[in-house]
Amino acid sequence: MHAPSSSLDPRFSLGVDIGGTKTAMGLVSPQGALLEHLSFETRSRRGTQDMALRLNRGLETLLQRASLEKNQVSGMGVGCPGPLNLETGEVINPYTLPGWEQGSLTQAIESTTGLRVRLENDADAALLGECWMGAGQGKNPVLMLTFGTGVGGALLTYLFFVSVLLRPYIRHQNINKKQI
């Protein structure tokens, strides 16, 4: 699918879902339509700078497929397994993403792509996406559980006309197949 006739709209955005084994990227219109997507292996042991370089290559591919220019993209939202330091953009997760314990993922991506980057817990990002465009639209409260390399969760509720994203952190637990 290619960009709609309003391709001069500078508010296209890039969504990224980083998992323990796979990273997915999608180019999204302001209305939430997925224009193009791709995925690749995460390979976290190569470090955050390597991921930033591969995200930049993915961005270039998606823009080419959609016949868009980088200046038509307002920014990149990155969902990543936690724990995270959202202030510094650091991934503090030696379980799911070994090799990313040092340095800021957000800074690495911003300096490589030239885009503004917003880092968010992957379960929180999935929940917000469902509330915007999916099964959570107009629902209150909304609970999201995510299952992949790890297990995550998020809860959104509206209290006193204020949206509150509660962070009920579900601790990552490694499971040895021999224990099952």
Residue frames as qw, qx, qy, qz and C-alpha x, y, z in Angstrom:
[[0.000, 0.891, 0.454, 0.000, 0.00, 0.00, 0.00],
 [0.451, 0.257, 0.000, 0.855, 1.33, 3.44, -0.85],
 [0.090, -0.300, -0.363, 0.878, 0.88, 6.85, 0.72],
 [0.255, 0.748, 0.606, -0.091, -2.48, 8.55, 0.18],
 [0.384, 0.719, 0.238, 0.528, -2.79, 11.70, -1.93],
 [0.286, -0.943, 0.045, -0.166, -2.02, 13.82, 1.16],
 [0.889, -0.009, -0.156, 0.431, 1.61, 12.62, 1.04],
 [0.280, 0.588, -0.189, 0.735, 2.80, 16.19, 1.73],
 [0.624, -0.718, -0.080, -0.296, 1.38, 15.93, 5.25],
 [0.275, 0.593, -0.646, 0.394, 4.40, 16.15, 7.57],
 [0.562, -0.424, 0.470, -0.533, 2.70, 14.19, 10.33],
 [0.888, 0.093, -0.443, -0.086, 3.47, 10.66, 9.20],
 [0.444, -0.680, 0.529, -0.247, 5.07, 8.73, 12.00],
 [0.593, 0.297, -0.749, 0.011, 7.15, 5.63, 12.48],
 [0.770, -0.474, 0.234, -0.357, 6.25, 3.02, 15.06],
 [0.448, 0.432, -0.773, 0.124, 8.84, 0.51, 16.24],
 [0.859, -0.414, 0.096, -0.285, 8.27, -2.58, 18.36],
 [0.287, 0.561, -0.756, 0.177, 11.53, -3.97, 19.73],
 [0.920, -0.306, 0.001, -0.246, 11.29, -7.48, 21.10],
 [0.617, -0.562, 0.539, 0.115, 13.84, -9.91, 22.43],
 [0.633, 0.007, 0.681, 0.367, 14.11, -11.71, 19.09],
 [0.349, 0.519, 0.569, 0.534, 12.33, -9.55, 16.48],
 [0.028, -0.459, -0.133, 0.878, 11.97, -5.84, 15.74],
 [0.310, 0.609, 0.672, 0.284, 9.04, -4.58, 13.66],
 [0.085, -0.312, 0.022, 0.946, 8.70, -1.14, 12.06],
 [0.262, 0.637, 0.705, 0.170, 5.66, 0.52, 10.55],
 [0.077, 0.020, 0.136, 0.988, 5.10, 3.80, 8.71],
 [0.012, 0.596, 0.775, -0.211, 1.75, 5.22, 9.81],
 [0.056, 0.563, 0.333, 0.755, -0.47, 7.99, 8.44],
 [0.130, -0.222, 0.371, -0.892, -1.91, 10.69, 10.73],
 [0.729, -0.166, -0.114, -0.655, -5.21, 8.78, 10.62],
 [0.629, -0.362, 0.649, -0.228, -3.51, 5.61, 11.89],
 [0.913, 0.378, -0.011, -0.152, -3.37, 3.68, 8.61],
 [0.654, -0.415, 0.525, 0.353, -0.38, 1.39, 8.27],
 [0.497, 0.761, -0.223, -0.352, 1.29, 2.39, 4.99],
 [0.685, 0.455, -0.562, 0.094, 4.35, 0.13, 4.99],
 [0.708, -0.604, 0.327, -0.165, 6.03, -2.27, 7.41],
 [0.679, 0.424, -0.586, 0.127, 9.04, -4.53, 7.80],
 [0.756, -0.614, 0.196, -0.115, 10.76, -6.61, 10.47],
 [0.573, 0.536, -0.574, 0.235, 14.21, -7.97, 11.26],
 [0.777, -0.285, -0.476, 0.298, 16.06, -9.85, 14.00],
 [0.329, -0.942, -0.014, -0.066, 16.81, -7.74, 17.08],
 [0.786, 0.244, -0.259, 0.505, 20.34, -9.04, 17.81],
 [0.341, -0.930, -0.045, -0.130, 20.68, -7.01, 21.00],
 [0.792, -0.413, 0.122, 0.433, 24.20, -8.21, 21.80],
 [0.555, 0.419, 0.206, 0.688, 25.43, -5.94, 18.97],
 [0.256, -0.311, -0.288, 0.869, 24.44, -2.92, 21.10],
 [0.216, 0.761, 0.450, -0.415, 22.18, 0.09, 20.82],
 [0.065, 0.634, -0.356, -0.684, 24.25, 1.87, 18.15],
 [0.085, -0.033, 0.901, 0.423, 23.89, -1.14, 15.84],
 [0.170, 0.586, 0.781, -0.136, 20.13, -1.10, 16.42],
 [0.119, 0.769, 0.104, -0.620, 20.02, 2.63, 15.63],
 [0.010, 0.419, -0.643, -0.641, 21.83, 2.01, 12.33],
 [0.075, 0.201, 0.944, 0.251, 19.47, -0.82, 11.39],
 [0.152, 0.703, 0.585, -0.375, 16.42, 1.30, 12.31],
 [0.097, 0.673, -0.198, -0.706, 17.75, 4.05, 10.05],
 [0.003, 0.154, -0.838, -0.523, 18.13, 1.58, 7.16],
 [0.099, 0.458, 0.882, -0.049, 14.59, 0.36, 7.84],
 [0.126, 0.732, 0.279, -0.608, 13.31, 3.93, 7.88],
 [0.081, 0.492, -0.497, -0.711, 14.94, 4.62, 4.51],
 [0.034, 0.099, 0.942, 0.318, 13.38, 1.46, 3.06],
 [0.108, 0.612, 0.737, -0.267, 9.90, 2.33, 4.33],
 [0.115, 0.711, 0.030, -0.693, 10.13, 5.90, 3.05],
 [0.039, 0.304, -0.706, -0.638, 11.25, 4.71, -0.37],
 [0.062, 0.300, 0.943, 0.131, 8.37, 2.19, -0.58],
 [0.056, 0.739, 0.596, -0.309, 5.86, 4.91, 0.37],
 [0.385, 0.566, 0.256, 0.682, 7.42, 7.59, -1.87],
 [0.340, -0.927, -0.157, -0.037, 7.96, 9.89, 1.12],
 [0.409, 0.593, -0.386, 0.576, 10.86, 12.01, 2.32],
 [0.505, -0.202, -0.644, 0.538, 12.29, 11.97, 5.84],
 [0.009, -0.034, 0.217, -0.976, 11.12, 15.56, 6.43],
 [0.557, -0.262, -0.379, -0.691, 7.53, 14.29, 6.10],
 [0.699, -0.299, -0.638, 0.124, 7.94, 12.15, 9.24],
 [0.306, -0.827, 0.075, -0.464, 7.29, 13.88, 12.55],
 [0.277, -0.600, 0.677, -0.324, 9.03, 11.32, 14.72],
 [0.600, 0.102, -0.791, -0.063, 9.47, 7.75, 15.87],
 [0.686, -0.472, 0.277, -0.479, 7.73, 5.97, 18.72],
 [0.458, 0.329, -0.821, 0.090, 9.70, 3.02, 20.10],
 [0.828, -0.410, 0.082, -0.372, 8.11, 0.33, 22.24],
 [0.458, 0.451, -0.727, 0.243, 10.70, -1.71, 24.09],
 [0.764, -0.413, -0.494, 0.038, 10.61, -4.29, 26.91],
 [0.211, -0.831, 0.274, -0.436, 11.40, -2.79, 30.27],
 [0.198, -0.850, -0.287, 0.395, 12.48, -1.82, 32.71],
 [0.464, 0.579, 0.182, 0.646, 13.31, 1.46, 31.01],
 [0.241, -0.525, -0.228, 0.784, 14.49, 4.86, 32.14],
 [0.356, 0.755, 0.510, 0.209, 12.11, 7.03, 30.11],
 [0.120, -0.953, 0.034, 0.278, 13.93, 10.23, 31.11],
 [0.255, -0.651, 0.581, 0.417, 17.33, 9.15, 29.77],
 [0.740, 0.464, -0.295, -0.386, 16.15, 6.67, 27.12],
 [0.022, 0.460, -0.884, 0.077, 18.10, 3.83, 28.70],
 [0.860, -0.081, -0.396, -0.311, 17.09, 0.17, 28.49],
 [0.252, -0.511, 0.724, -0.388, 17.74, -1.53, 31.83],
 [0.913, 0.056, 0.141, -0.378, 16.93, -5.06, 30.71],
 [0.039, -0.543, 0.826, 0.148, 19.73, -7.62, 30.77],
 [0.594, 0.086, 0.775, -0.200, 17.17, -10.45, 30.48],
 [0.655, 0.617, 0.427, -0.090, 15.43, -9.74, 27.19],
 [0.493, 0.850, -0.057, 0.177, 17.95, -7.33, 25.63],
 [0.743, -0.479, 0.135, 0.448, 21.47, -8.25, 26.79],
 [0.566, 0.161, 0.261, 0.765, 24.05, -5.76, 25.60],
 [0.018, 0.709, 0.298, 0.639, 21.88, -2.67, 26.02],
 [0.558, -0.653, -0.412, 0.304, 22.69, -1.94, 29.67],
 [0.404, -0.428, 0.035, 0.808, 24.98, 0.99, 28.80],
 [0.077, -0.066, 0.366, 0.925, 23.98, 4.20, 27.05],
 [0.430, 0.423, 0.355, -0.715, 20.77, 5.76, 25.79],
 [0.437, 0.332, 0.782, 0.296, 18.81, 3.97, 23.06],
 [0.222, 0.889, 0.372, -0.150, 16.84, 7.18, 22.43],
 [0.095, -0.842, 0.298, 0.439, 19.99, 9.28, 21.90],
 [0.410, -0.200, 0.770, 0.446, 21.53, 6.64, 19.62],
 [0.387, 0.547, 0.716, 0.196, 18.41, 6.56, 17.41],
 [0.113, 0.941, 0.201, -0.246, 17.94, 10.35, 17.37],
 [0.188, -0.730, 0.442, 0.486, 21.57, 11.03, 16.41],
 [0.387, -0.053, 0.821, 0.416, 21.47, 8.35, 13.69],
 [0.269, 0.569, 0.743, 0.226, 18.06, 9.09, 12.13],
 [0.070, 0.128, 0.071, 0.987, 17.68, 12.82, 12.82],
 [0.441, -0.516, -0.527, -0.512, 14.12, 12.15, 14.06],
 [0.403, -0.435, 0.447, -0.669, 12.56, 12.91, 17.42],
 [0.528, -0.026, -0.848, -0.028, 12.20, 9.65, 19.35],
 [0.580, -0.433, 0.270, -0.635, 9.80, 8.72, 22.13],
 [0.334, 0.144, -0.923, 0.123, 10.67, 5.57, 24.08],
 [0.672, -0.285, 0.167, -0.663, 7.88, 3.72, 25.87],
 [0.440, -0.154, 0.868, -0.172, 7.44, 0.34, 27.52],
 [0.153, 0.030, -0.810, -0.565, 6.26, -2.08, 24.84],
 [0.084, -0.471, -0.873, 0.097, 3.15, -3.18, 26.74],
 [0.036, 0.632, 0.302, -0.713, 2.22, 0.47, 27.41],
 [0.128, 0.358, -0.468, -0.798, 2.69, 1.30, 23.72],
 [0.119, -0.183, -0.920, -0.326, 0.56, -1.68, 22.67],
 [0.034, -0.583, -0.714, 0.387, -2.17, -0.59, 25.06],
 [0.085, 0.588, 0.029, -0.804, -2.16, 2.99, 23.76],
 [0.125, 0.166, -0.708, -0.675, -2.35, 1.69, 20.18],
 [0.106, -0.371, -0.918, -0.089, -5.36, -0.47, 21.01],
 [0.008, -0.653, -0.509, 0.561, -7.06, 2.46, 22.72],
 [0.089, 0.505, -0.239, -0.825, -6.40, 4.72, 19.71],
 [0.441, 0.333, -0.545, -0.631, -7.17, 2.38, 16.79],
 [0.340, 0.070, -0.933, -0.096, -8.16, -1.03, 18.12],
 [0.495, -0.424, -0.752, -0.102, -10.31, -3.01, 20.50],
 [0.359, -0.379, -0.521, 0.675, -9.77, -0.55, 23.36],
 [0.014, -0.291, -0.221, -0.931, -11.45, 2.40, 21.64],
 [0.470, -0.448, -0.142, -0.747, -13.98, 3.97, 24.00],
 [0.791, -0.320, -0.521, 0.030, -13.44, 1.34, 26.70],
 [0.064, -0.618, 0.465, -0.630, -12.69, 2.02, 30.36],
 [0.288, -0.739, 0.535, 0.291, -10.65, 0.49, 31.89],
 [0.828, 0.479, -0.277, -0.089, -8.45, -1.33, 29.37],
 [0.657, -0.538, 0.519, 0.097, -5.97, -4.03, 30.39],
 [0.680, 0.609, -0.394, -0.107, -3.20, -5.19, 28.04],
 [0.750, -0.421, 0.496, 0.120, -1.15, -8.33, 28.55],
 [0.543, 0.693, -0.430, -0.198, 1.69, -9.04, 26.13],
 [0.867, -0.244, 0.429, 0.070, 3.39, -12.36, 25.56],
 [0.621, 0.717, -0.317, 0.015, 6.61, -12.78, 23.59],
 [0.569, 0.337, -0.608, 0.440, 10.18, -13.33, 24.71],
 [0.072, -0.018, -0.661, 0.747, 8.90, -11.93, 28.02],
 [0.157, -0.664, -0.725, -0.093, 5.52, -11.16, 29.58],
 [0.118, 0.050, -0.149, 0.981, 4.27, -7.60, 30.05],
 [0.089, -0.676, -0.731, -0.009, 1.18, -5.70, 31.06],
 [0.057, 0.079, -0.052, 0.994, -0.40, -2.25, 31.18],
 [0.034, -0.643, -0.748, 0.162, -3.64, -0.75, 32.46],
 [0.029, 0.199, 0.141, 0.969, -5.38, 2.42, 31.26],
 [0.138, -0.640, -0.739, 0.161, -8.24, 3.93, 33.20],
 [0.026, 0.551, 0.149, 0.821, -10.05, 7.25, 33.15],
 [0.397, -0.518, -0.607, 0.453, -10.38, 8.78, 36.61],
 [0.082, -0.774, -0.253, 0.574, -12.07, 12.13, 37.12],
 [0.543, 0.829, 0.113, -0.064, -11.86, 12.85, 33.38],
 [0.015, -0.803, 0.580, 0.137, -8.11, 12.37, 33.42],
 [0.921, 0.248, -0.298, -0.029, -6.46, 9.54, 31.56],
 [0.419, -0.701, 0.569, -0.096, -4.01, 7.65, 33.75],
 [0.792, 0.324, -0.517, -0.019, -1.63, 5.03, 32.48],
 [0.707, -0.597, 0.345, -0.158, -0.91, 2.82, 35.46],
 [0.463, 0.572, -0.677, 0.012, 2.35, 0.90, 35.36],
 [0.853, -0.358, 0.305, -0.227, 1.68, -2.42, 37.07],
 [0.259, 0.641, -0.708, -0.144, 5.12, -3.78, 36.26],
 [0.989, -0.043, 0.066, -0.128, 5.01, -7.48, 35.56],
 [0.349, -0.686, 0.608, 0.191, 8.46, -8.79, 36.39],
 [0.662, 0.472, -0.534, -0.233, 10.27, -10.67, 33.64],
 [0.735, -0.361, 0.556, -0.143, 10.75, -14.30, 34.54],
 [0.338, 0.458, -0.768, -0.294, 13.08, -16.57, 32.58],
 [0.886, -0.073, 0.305, -0.343, 11.69, -20.06, 32.19],
 [0.074, -0.422, 0.876, 0.221, 13.91, -23.05, 31.59],
 [0.715, 0.101, -0.422, -0.548, 12.07, -25.48, 29.28],
 [0.479, 0.088, -0.856, 0.173, 13.43, -28.35, 31.35],
 [0.100, 0.013, 0.645, -0.757, 11.51, -26.99, 34.37],
 [0.585, 0.063, -0.082, -0.804, 8.16, -27.19, 32.61]]
